[in-house]
Amino acid sequence: MQINILMIKNLGKKKNDTQRLNTIVYTSLEIIRKISFMLYPIIPHSINKALNIFNLNENDIDFSSIGIHDYLKQGDPINKIGILFKKIDRNND
């Protein structure tokens, strides 16, 4: 699938784009959830922070739900999230 950059640039400028914007946001959140589930074994501390966005915790991780594309429900609250990773400063010594 080819992405048209002009379509993305103009997204949200038309009043009738609300449905499309909602779809993009929902799809993005589902992708974040799925990636978080897959990365949990590697970086569990950071993923627990990320799962807090969806009011989920490590007990809610179910790898079989990765194939479900409507796991998140309309009206479910989305929490703000802090910084997942600390910045690594390089010393040029």
N, C-alpha and C positions, 0 to 999 in steps of 0.2 A: 504494500500500500504506500503510495506516494503522498507526502504531506505538502500541501500548498501553503507556502510561507505567507502569502498575501491573505489567505483565509484566516490564518492564526492571528496575523497582525490586526485584522479588522474585526475579530471576534469580540463580541460584547458591545460593539458600537451601534448595532441595530437593536431596536426594541424587541423584535421577534426572535432574538438569539437566546432568550432565557432558557428554553428547553435544551438547546445545544450546550450552553454553559453548564447547566445542571448535570448533563450527561458526562461532560468532560471532568467536572469536579468529582462526581461519583466514581467514575472509572479510575481516576488518579488515586482516590482514597482506597479503593479496592486493591489496586496495585501495591500501595504502601503496606496494606495489611498482609497481603500474600508474601511480599518480600520480607516483611518482618518475621513472619512465621518461619520462612526458610533460613533466615540468618540467626534465629534464636540460638541454635547450638553453637554458633561461632562467637557471637557477641551478646550474651544473654543480658548483661546489665543495661546496655544501650537499648536493646530491643524492648525490655520492660518499660523503659521510658517512652519509647515509640508507641507501644501498645496502649499506654495511658490515653493517647489521643482518642481511642475508641472505647474507653472504659473496659479494656480487656486486661488480663494478666496472664502469667505463664500457664495457669491451669486451663485457660481458654484456647490454647494453641492446639489445633487439630489439623494435621497435615492433609487429611482427606478433604478439608474444606477449601483447599487451594483451587480445586476444580469447580467450586461453587462461585458463580459470578454475581450473586445477589445476596451475599452474606450480610452486608450492612443494610439496615432498614431505614427507610425514609423517616425522618423525625428523631433518629437516634442522636444524642448530643455528641458534639465533637469538641474535645478539650484542647486548650492551648498547650503547647509543648515548649520546654526549655531547650537548651543546647544539648545535643546528643553526645557530641565528642568535643573534648578540649582541644584547643588549638595547640599545635606542636610548634614551638619556636626553634628555629635552627640557629645554632651558634656558628658563626663563621670563623672559628678559631683554627 
